[in-house]
Amino acid sequence: MTGSVPHIMTLDELGPRLCILGPSNSGKSTLAVAIGRARGLPPVHLDQLYHRPNTDWQPRPVEEFVALHDAAIADAGWVMDGNYSRCLPQRLERATGVIMLNVSTPTSLFRYLRRSWFERDRRGGLEGARDSVKWGMIRHITVTTPGNRRRNQETFDRIVLPKIRLETARDLVRFYRSEGLER
């Protein structure tokens, strides 16, 4: 066996329809905006499609969300952030590449608290709503998400599209730098 260096996938190799997956508060929306700006692709934030605007994060009826999701993935190009596994099969059917973020639970919790307390106009935020600290979200980040990591890894491993996995916040910073992306 030779000492070959494994190929590191680049953003250009992922194509014009990108899915960004990962736990809550991992940086998916910020990355979607940065990629969209750099590549001329519209960012689509699934949280905004799933929740009604001008509410305190009230979900839309499922049929309405699925219709909005399916209309968004029909476009020629997009960078879509969010998991929403109910619609993942049709999203992956249209996608040309996937980025998986996997920051630590403490990092996700810190980012959630920071955005809830200090960020007024965050990327991917809900129109007409302001984030606030909610016990349900803290529980989701600290209890549910760690339990989902293995399932998310298995899902990512099954994806046959070009893909990039960024394991840490440091990996994400390196990716921004290597791809010339600006936050």
BELLIN-V61392 format. One record per residue. N is the residue number from 1. SS is DSSP state (A for helix, B for strand, O for the rest). Layout:
N_SS ; N_SS
This chain:
1_O ; 2_O ; 3_O ; 4_O ; 5_O ; 6_O ; 7_O ; 8_O ; 9_O ; 10_O ; 11_A ; 12_A ; 13_A ; 14_A ; 15_O ; 16_O ; 17_B ; 18_B ; 19_B ; 20_B ; 21_B ; 22_B ; 23_O ; 24_O ; 25_O ; 26_O ; 27_O ; 28_A ; 29_A ; 30_A ; 31_A ; 32_A ; 33_A ; 34_A ; 35_A ; 36_A ; 37_A ; 38_A ; 39_A ; 40_O ; 41_O ; 42_O ; 43_B ; 44_B ; 45_B ; 46_A ; 47_A ; 48_A ; 49_A ; 50_A ; 51_B ; 52_O ; 53_O ; 54_O ; 55_O ; 56_O ; 57_O ; 58_O ; 59_B ; 60_O ; 61_O ; 62_A ; 63_A ; 64_A ; 65_A ; 66_A ; 67_A ; 68_A ; 69_A ; 70_A ; 71_A ; 72_A ; 73_A ; 74_O ; 75_O ; 76_O ; 77_O ; 78_B ; 79_B ; 80_B ; 81_B ; 82_O ; 83_O ; 84_O ; 85_A ; 86_A ; 87_A ; 88_A ; 89_A ; 90_A ; 91_A ; 92_A ; 93_A ; 94_A ; 95_O ; 96_O ; 97_B ; 98_B ; 99_B ; 100_B ; 101_B ; 102_O ; 103_O ; 104_O ; 105_A ; 106_A ; 107_A ; 108_A ; 109_A ; 110_A ; 111_A ; 112_A ; 113_A ; 114_A ; 115_A ; 116_A ; 117_A ; 118_A ; 119_O ; 120_O ; 121_O ; 122_O ; 123_O ; 124_O ; 125_O ; 126_O ; 127_O ; 128_O ; 129_O ; 130_O ; 131_O ; 132_O ; 133_O ; 134_O ; 135_A ; 136_A ; 137_A ; 138_A ; 139_A ; 140_A ; 141_A ; 142_A ; 143_A ; 144_A ; 145_A ; 146_A ; 147_A ; 148_A ; 149_A ; 150_A ; 151_A ; 152_A ; 153_A ; 154_A ; 155_A ; 156_A ; 157_A ; 158_A ; 159_O ; 160_O ; 161_O ; 162_B ; 163_B ; 164_B ; 165_B ; 166_B ; 167_O ; 168_O ; 169_A ; 170_A ; 171_A ; 172_A ; 173_A ; 174_A ; 175_A ; 176_A ; 177_A ; 178_A ; 179_A ; 180_O ; 181_O ; 182_O ; 183_O
